[in-house]
Amino acid sequence: MTDYTIYGIRNCDTMKKAMRWLTDRGVEFELHDYKKAGIDEALLVAWLEQVGSEVLVNRRGTTWRRLSEADKQACDSDDHSRIAAVLAANTSVIKRPVMPAGEHLLVGFHADDWAAVL
């Protein structure tokens, strides 16, 4: 049985670092690859309620720059359902990795933060 599910895209360099870090520490995990399995909008809404769009939305990547102005405005709104719809349709706009850990939601890989929670 795995301890955690890590969400992201398998070929992402940050994902690879996070998975290597987990493996080196003997933490069992399952990978949920957005590109292959998609992502449930209800789960995205729950994450948005927990950490907000400022944390969950990756505004630095090329996918963000290619979004329509309407989608960008949706991501800047307070409507988590609208944001979740944009993220589900454009999974590369979700910051990676995301890993629920008890009451915490780890977003992005920062070894010190992960070590404090895990």
DATAHU-V15067 format. One record per run of one state. SS is the DSSP state (H for helix, E for strand, - for the rest). FROM is the first residue (numbers start at 1). TO is the last residue. Records with the same first field share a line. If there is no record, write none. Layout:
SS=FROM-TO  FROM-TO
This chain:
-=1-3  9-12  25-28  38-40  52-52  58-61  67-68  76-79  90-90  95-97  102-103  108-110  118-118
E=4-8  29-33  57-57  94-94  98-101  104-107
H=13-24  34-37  41-51  53-56  62-66  69-75  80-89  91-93  111-117
